[in-house]
Amino acid sequence: MRILKGIFWILWRVWFYILIALPIIVMFPFLFVSILREKWYPYFFIMARIWAKFILYGMGFYYKVETDQELKPHESYVFIANHTSMTDIMLMLAVVRNPFVFVGKKELAKIPLFGFFYKRTSIMVDRGSQKSRMEVFERAQRRLHQGLSICIFPEGGVPDESILLDEFKDGAFRMALEHQIPIVPLTFADNKKRLSYTFFSGSPGMMRVKIHPFMETKDRPADKKEIKELREKAWETIHNQLQLFQ
């Protein structure tokens, strides 16, 4: 039985990477054209959502979303969520309709095919470089002025699987305060169980998502006290929801 499970997991993981590549290959000409100009990004975003849903459904995942507050079209937000799986990017794209840009680690740009579009559409950050972190804010400001939103996983990376929720970095909260835009916390309940970074693990099934009430930043200064307050409140919100999902 263990051997059969092992074979299933190997084939299932290989299938996951096939699903990542297949729609990119099929849509490549349209994706390529959509990244030629920044103002065409919303068209790229539509195709990215198709790509994300193709992968999720192809892997046997289906998602259920509980929303406490509806997003407004054409409004900018900073979306944050816990980071537990390779499917976090896909699930965020699938459940959020407002066009947003990911802020993520530059290492993802090395992934064949996916990385080609990732480095041209996302805001990459070298977490070991102070200069890179400062450049993130400049690029994010330009994107926000274009009417887009920003998505950041504030744990700064995928934590050890034994950790329910790691500490949050300041970046998302400083950015939201400096630009006076709401923070939208999301909790992903099942991604770690569905497809974690442990190779011989995972299974098809439901992915539950909770979209929490927005955290307002209007008329709040971007000082250390406000950043700390927002960061701790966001962490507590997602952590408490994860405990309820257990």
N, C-alpha and C positions, 0 to 999 in steps of 0.2 A: 504494500500500500504506500509506503514511504517513497519507494522508487517511482511509482506512478505519479505521486504528488510532485516529486522533483522534476519529472519530465513535463508535467503540466506547467509548472512555474517557468521552466526554461522557455518552452514554446510561447507561453503567455507574455513573457518579457520581450521576446523577439518580436512578437506581434505588436506590442506597444510601440516599438521603434519603427516598425513598418507603417503603422498608422500615423506616426509623426511625419514621416517622409512623404507618404503617398499624396495627400492633398497639396503639399507644397510643390511637388513635381507637377501635378495636374494644373494648379493655379499659377505656376511660376511666372508666365508672361504678365498676368494681371497684377500679381503681387509686385513684380519688378517695376512696372509702370507706376504703381501707387506710391512707391517710395522715392520717385524722382524729385518730387517737390513736397515740402513739409505740409503745405496747405491741402494736399491730397491724402493726408494721413487718415481721415475718417473712412475713406474707401478701403484702405489697408485694414483698418480696425474691423470693418464688416467681414472681410475675408478671414481675419484672424479668429473671429467668433465662430465662423463656419468650421474652420480648422479645429478649434477647441472642442466643439460639440461632436465632430466626426470622431475624434479620439475617444472622448468619454463614452459615447454610445457604442463605439466599436469595441471597447474594452468591457462592455457589459455594465457600465456605471450609469446610474440615473440619479438626478439630484432633486432634492425637495428644499424649497426656499421659504423661510419664515421672515417676514419683513415687518419691522416696527414703524418704519417711516419710508415713504416713497421718494425716490430720487426725482428731481425735476429735470426735464430735458434742457439741454443747452446751459446747464449750471456746472461749475467746476467744483470738484471735491478732491480730498486726499483719502484714498481708500487704503485701509490697512487690514491685515488678517494674520492669523497664526500660520506658521510655515512648517509643514510636516512632510511634504511629499512632492514628487515630480509633477503631480497632477494639480498642484495649487494654481499654477499659471493658467491651465486650461479651465479650471472651475471658476476662477475670477473672471476670465473672458466670457464664459458662458452665462453667468448670472448678472453681470453688470452691462447695461446697454449704453451708458454714457461713455463716449470715446475717452480712453485714458492711455497714458504712457507708463510703462514699467520703469522703476528705478531698481537696478539689479547689479549683481556682481559681474565683472568683465569676463570671468572665466567661462560663462555660458556662451560667449561669442565663439568659442573653440569647437562647439558642437557642429558637425558637418551639416550643411544645408540650413538647419534652423539658425545657426549662428550668423549666417550671411544676412538674414533679415533682422535678427535680434540686435546686432550692433548698429544697424542703420535706422532702427525705429525706437529703441529703448535708450534710457539714460544710464550709461554704464558708470560704475564707480569702483575704484580701487580702494578698498577699505583701509589699506595700509598707507595711503597717501593723503596727507592733509590738503594738498593742492587739488587732487581729484575730487575730494569731498566738497571743496568750495566751488569747483566748476559745475557740480551737480545742481547747485542752487541757481546758477546763471542759466543753465539749459532748461531747468524746470520753470523758471520765470518766463522764458520765451514761450514754452509750450502752454502755460496757463494763460498767457496773453492771447494765444490763438484759440482760446475757449475750450481747451482740453482739460482733463483731470490727470491726477498722478496716482499711481499705485505703488506702495512700498510695503514690504514685509519687514516690520520693525525689529524682529529678532536678529536681523542682520545675517541670517543664514539658517540652515536647517539644524536645529539642536539635536543632541543625543536623544534617541527614541525613548529613553527612560524619563526624560523631562517633559512634563505636560505643557509648560509654556515658559520659554526662556525670558530673560530680562529684555526690555525694549531699549533700542537706541533712540537718541534724541531727534534724528534727522526729520522724520515725518512730521513731528509736532512743531519743530522750529519752522519748517516750511509752511505749514498750515497757518501758523500765527503771523509769519511775515507777509503772507499773501491774503490773510483775512478770509480764508475759505474753510468750510466745515470739514471735519474729519468723520469718515464713515467707517466704524469698526465692523468687521465681519468675522464670524467664527465658523471655521471648517471643522466639522465634528469627526468625520470618518476617513479623511484622506490618508492618514497614517495606516489605518487598518486596511484600506482598499489597495494602496500601492505605496509602500514605504521604500526607503533606500536599502532595506535588507532584501537581497535578491530572492531568496526562497521564502517568499511571503506574499500575502495579498489574495484578493478574491473579488469577483464581480459583486455588485450590490449597490445599495443606496448611499448617497453622499448628502448629508444634511448641512444646510447653510442657514445661519442666522444673521440677518442684517439689523444691526442695533440702531437705536436712536442716534442721530447725528450729534457730534460734539461741536458746538459753535465756538468760533474764535473771534468774531467781530468785536472790535473795540477792546481787545485784550492785547497787551504788549508782548512782544517776543522776547521776554526776559527769562532768566533761569527758573524763577519761581513758577511762572505760567507753564513753561515747557515741562517741568517736573510734575506739576499738577495734572496736566493733560496726559502725560505719559503714564502716570500711575493709575489714573482713572480708566484709560483705555486698556491697560494690562489687566486690571481688576475685572472689567466688563467681560473681556474675552475669557479670562481664566475661570470666572464664575460660571460662564456658559458651558465651557468645556467640562466642568465638574457635573453640571446638570445633564450633559449628554452621556456621561459615563454609564 
